[in-house]
Every structure is written in C-alpha cells, then in structure tokens.
C-alpha cells in the first residue's frame, strides 16, 4: 500500500466530503439508504478513535421534491428557496441517522466570507475545534440560502480542502458518484483509471468534467481534482472514491485514487493567505523579483514591480504575477494602490525615507509556484 493510503487509513482527524448525487435521487429528495450507509462508515471510523468532520452537499437537491420542482432550478431565488427547505431536511436526516450510534451532530453553515475574512476564518476554526473536542460530528455545508457565487459554482470540494486545513486534519476523503480519477470519461469505456497521484505529471492530460451524470451537483471531477491538489500541496493526503465505497475509503483506504502530499504543512495564517483570502489586486513582477520571492523567499521591493492593477489599501491581500501572467505568490501589501505607480521600478535609495519599506514583507508572503 502506498504511503498516501497508509496515511489516510491511519489518520486521527479526517474531513469527509460527499456530493449531492451521492445522497439524493435523480427526481430530487434524500435517499435514506445512501445517507445511512455513509453514516455507518463514519460511525465505524469514529469507533476506531478518529475524529470526523463531514462536509456535505445536498441541501438544494434535497429541497426539490418537497417543493415539487422537477429538476435543479437555474434561477437564484428558487435555488435559495430549495436550499432553505432542503437544509432542514438534510440536517434532520443526519441527526436521526447518527443517533443510531448515539452520536451528536452539529450543523456549521459557511459562506465565502467565512474563509476569506481572517476574523471569520479564526471563528470557524475555533467552533469546529470545540465541536470535535466535545465529541460532536460537525456537518459543514455552504450556506446556500444566502450565498450567491457558491451556488452558481458549486464549490463544496474546495470548501472541504479549506476545512481540512482549518481543522488541521490528517487526511481528506472526497466521495462522489465516480470510483476513481480517470484520464477521460469512464462511461465511454476507453478511460484509464489513475490509482496514485504523486505529482503534477500524473494528472497531465486528464480531461475532467464539470458536472456529474445525475445533474444534481455542480462541481464535477474538475472541482474534485483541484481540491485534491490544493489539499495535497498543503501537506494533507487525499483519497478520492465513490460514496458506495465509503466503508472501504474510511477503512483500509484501498479503493479510489490516492493523492500523495506534494508540499509542506502551512500555518493557518500562511494557508489563509495563499488559498483562502480574496485578492484585492495584482502586482506584476520582473523575472528577478519572481526568483527572489519564489525561490529565495525574500520580500518584494518596489524595484521588482512592473505594473499594478486593482483598488486596494495597505493591509489587503494581492496576487503577485510573473511576466507570463501566472500567479506565483500572494501576500499582504504595505501600500495603497494609488501610491504604488510612482514607486514601481525604483530602488530603495531613490525613494523618500517614509517609503523605503518592503511592498510585501516576506513574513506576509506565500509563494505558490516553485521554480
């Protein structure tokens, strides 16, 4: 068994994400047998000493049948109405199912603001940590009733990766209606299963779809692949499997596709800077500055900046971009947007004394691309 699979099987704190299509029927409404099977697998893992955080989609899909809606609505108001009805049904179903094992569940609804805003991020971190300490199974979902972009783009896979780091999980398990990662559409019969991913070369040429066959979810395999790579790059091993394989995925981890860790575990602050915080603008860097920032882990100075875009204030998060328009790092900028155009390309000794400081200090900077 690969080191990644061993790590997932032995993890003491695990985030499990399950998609809408794995919990609901094509006609809408919850599928109790599927939900109970998932809870059975989670409860079994808990009995073996692990702590579990469940990131669950399904609120909108669960609300379709009670509202008499035939298919997933396209307009935002009906989506939010379905989420309002379905979230209650989903929470009740989980509470009843976990009660069979005398386990208490706690509902945690998050929006993008809760991971983008630093204060909200820390509050969510404290709440989830306390729930786990009390022996509760947190059930996390996006707050679809009031969210907008989250509903349109279906980002629960990325949310699961963020939550995995938020709670300092030892592993992330992504469950969907597909049993593994394939290099093409497995329904067409000529796709190759990828059992292990140890680096970017293993997923080159993978054609990942945007939505599942059921049409109930919104993320698709592309979203899961992106989430798996995000978590692995931040030091968290990942297992991608089907919900039907939940017992094995949460047991020996000998199914699906395993993603090996490709980067170091980051502190909560550095992970937030690199992957969770919203960027208010962009700074373009010359080749020398890119090398210094990414490889040398040094502060960004005005001399290495070639262009500025966006409306931001000192203290906001910005993206640092190379000459090929690739985002190579993110960090907290020390100047307002209107100050920087007069400073770019100038050495420190050419600047007034009050402006002779780093544009982005190394302590507030996270490289995203290694040269």
N, C-alpha and C positions, 0 to 999 in steps of 0.2 A: 504494500500500500504506500502511496506517495506521502511525503511529509505534509502536504496540504490536507490530505484526507485524514491523516492521523491527528492533525491539529484540530480539525473540525470535530472529529469524534471525541476528542479529549477536552474540548473547550468547556470551561466552567460557567461562562456567560455568553449566551448566544442570542442573536437577533434573527428572527424568522420572519420572512415576508411572504405573504400569499396574495395572489391576484384574484380579481373579480371572477374570472371564468372558472376558477377552482372551487368557488363557494356557492355559485348561483347557477340557475338553469338558463337555457337559451331564451326561454319565454319570460324571464325575469323572476325575481323572488329567490329566497335562500334554498339551498339543497341541504337539508339537515344531516343526511348521511355523510356527505362530504365534510361538512363542518365538524361533525362528531369524530370522524376519522382523524382529522387534523388535531383536534384537542386530545384524542387518545395518544397520539405520538408525542405531543408536547408534554402531557402529564407524565408519560413514561420517562421522558428525559429528565423532568423535574425530580421524579422519584429517585433518579440516579445521582442527584446532587447538583444539577446545573440550574442556573437562573435563566429564564427565557423572557425576552421582550418580543411580542408579536406585533408586526406591522401589517395591518390588514386592509386591503381594498375591499370593495363590495357594497359600500353604502348606496351609491346611485343605483347599481344593478338590483340590489335588494328592495329598493323602493318602487321599481317599475310595476310589478304585479299588483301591489296594493292600490296603486293609482290607476290601474287599468291601462297603462301605457304599453304598447306592443313592442317597441324597440327603444334603444338608447336615444334620448332626445338630443337634438343639436342645439337648441336654444338654451342659453344660460339659466334663465328663470326656471324652466322645467327641470333642468339638471339639479338646481339647488333645491327645488321642491322635492324631487325624488330622494336627494341626499338627506333631507330633513326627516322624511318618513323612514327611509332605509337604515339610517344610522341608529335609530332607536331599535329597530328590529334586529340589526346586527349585534348591538351591544347586549340585548336581551338574550339572543341565541347563544352568545359566548358565555354569558353569566350562567345560564342554565346548564350548558354543556360542561363547563369547568366545575360546576357544583357537584357533578357526579364523582369528582375526585376530591371534594372538599377544598377546592382551590378558589380563592377570591380573585376577581379581575378588576382592573381599574382602567377606565377609558381616558385616553390622552389624545385630544384633537389639536393638531398643529397646522399652522399656515406657513407660508414662506417667511413672513416676518419673524416667526419664532426661531428660525435658524439664521436669518440674515442679520437681525439686530442682536448685538452682543449681549445686552442685558436679558433679552428674551431667551437667548441660547443658554445662558447660565441658569435661568429659572427652570427651563425644561430639563436641563441636566440634573438639577437638584431634585426636582419632582420625581423623575424616573429612578434616580438612585435611591430615594427614600422608599418608593413603592417596592423596589427589589429587596431592600433591607427588611421590609415588613412581610416578605413572602408573597406579595401580590404579583400576579401576571399582568403587566401593563399591555393594553391593547391600543396601539397607536394607529391613527388614521389622519389623513389630511382633513381639515375642517371644510369639507366641500360645500356646506350650507352657506358659508360667507366668502369662500375663496373664489378666485376668478381664473388666474393663469393655471393654477394647479388642476382645475377641472378640464381646461382646454388641452393641457399637455399630458395629463396623467403621469405624474412624477413620483409615484409611491416607491418605485425602485430606487431612485436617487435618495428619497427620504429615508429609506431603510439603510442605505450606506451612511448617511449623515447620523442617523440614530445609533448605528453600530459604533461609530466613533464617540458620539455623545456619551454613551454609557460605558465606554471602554470595553466593548465586547471582545471576546477572544475569537469569534467566528461569526460569519453572516451566511445564512441559508436562504436562497431565493427559490421559492416554489411557484411553478406556473403550470400550464397545460402541456408543456413540452418537456421531455425527459432529459434533455441534454442540450448543449450548444452544438449546432451543425454549421457546416460551411455554406449551406443553402437551405432551401425549403424541404424539410424531411418528408412532407406529404407528396413530393414529386418522385421520391424513390431513389434519386441519384445523389443525395446529400451525404456527406461524410461526417460521422459523429466525432467530436473533439472531446476526448476524455480528460485531458490535462492541459492547462494553460499556465505556462511558466514565464511567459513574457510576451511582448507585442508581436513577435514573429509568429507565434502560434495562432493568432487570430487575423493575420493578413489575408485579405481576400474573402473574409466572412461576409456573406450577404444576409444581414439581419433585418427582419420585417418590423414594421412599426406597430401593428396590431395583431392580436391573436385571432384564431379561426372563429371563435364564438362571436366576436364583435362587441363583447361586453366590456372588455378592458380597453385601455388607451395606450399603454406603454409599449407592448410588444417586445421581441427579443433584443432589439437595438437598445432599448432602455435598460434591460437587464444586463446586457454586456457592458454598457457604460457604467452602471452601478457597481458591477463586479470589479471592473478595472479600477474604479475610484477607491473602493474599499481595499483592494489588494495593494494599491500604491501607497496607502496609508498604514500598512502593516497588519491588515486583517485578512486572513484566509477566507475564501468564499466557496460555497458549494451551490451549484445550480442544478435543480432536479424538478421532477413533476410533483404536484401535490399528491398524486396517487402513490408516490414513493416516499411519503413523509416519514413513515416509520423507519425506513432504511436510512434516509437522509439524516434523521435525528438520532439514529443508532450507529451502525458501523461506518456510515458515510461512504459506502462502496457503490454508490449509484451516481448518475449525472456527470456533470463536468466540475472539476475542482480547479480553482484559481489559486496559484501559489502567491505568497507575499512578494511584491516587487519593490517595496520601499520601506523606509523606517517608520516606526510608530511616531506620530507627531503629537506634540502637546495639544490640548484643547484649543488654545489660542491660535497656534500656527495652522491647525486644521481648519479652524473657522476662517482665518484669513485666506487660506488657499482655496477652499472649496465651498464654504457656506455663505460668506459675506457677499452682498451685492456690490458690484463695482460701479462707481460714480463717474469714471472717466478712464482715459488711456494715455499713456506716455510711450512714445516711440523712442527706441534706443539704437545707438550705433553698435557695430559689432564688438568694439572694445568694451562697451558698457555691459552688453549681454554676457560676455565672457566673465567679466568681473562679478556680476550679480549672480549668475547661474553657477558657474564653476568655482569662483572664488568666495562666494557667499559674502560679498562686500556690499557696503552701502551704495546707493545710487546718487551720483553727483550731477549737478546741472550740466556739466561739460559733456556728459554722455547722452543727453536727451536731444532728439532731433525734431520732435513735434509733440503737440499737446492737443487733446480733444476731450470735451465734456465740461460739465458745470459742477465743480466740486470745491469743497472747503478743506482747509487743513484739518487732518484727522479722518478724512474719508478714505475708503479703500479704492485703489485704482489698479488697473491692469498694466503690466509692462510688456511691450510688444517689440519684436525684432524687425529687421528690415524686410522679412518675408511675411509680415502681418501675422506671425504666430505669437500667441500669448505665452511668454516664458516665465513670468512671475507675477505675483500680486503683493501689494503692500499698502501700508498707511502713509499717505502723502503728507509732507510737512508744510506745504504751501497751498494757498488758494489758486484756483485755475487762472484767474486774471493776473496773478503775479508771475507765473512761470514763463510766458512767451518772452519776456525781457531778459530772462536768465539762461535760457537753453543755449548750450554750446559754449558757455563761458566758464573759464577756470575759476576756482575759488578766490584766487588773489585778485581777479578782475571785478569781483563783486563787492558791494558795500559791506562793511563789517556785520551789520544786522542780518545779512542774507547769506553769510558764509556758513551754511549748515547743510547737512545731507537732505536731498529731496525726499528720499525714502531711506530710513535708517535700517541697517542690517538686522537689527532686532525686531523690526516691524515688517520684514520681507520674507516671502516664501517662494523659492524657485519652483517652477512647475515643469521645466524641461532641462534635462541633464545633457551637457554637450559631450 
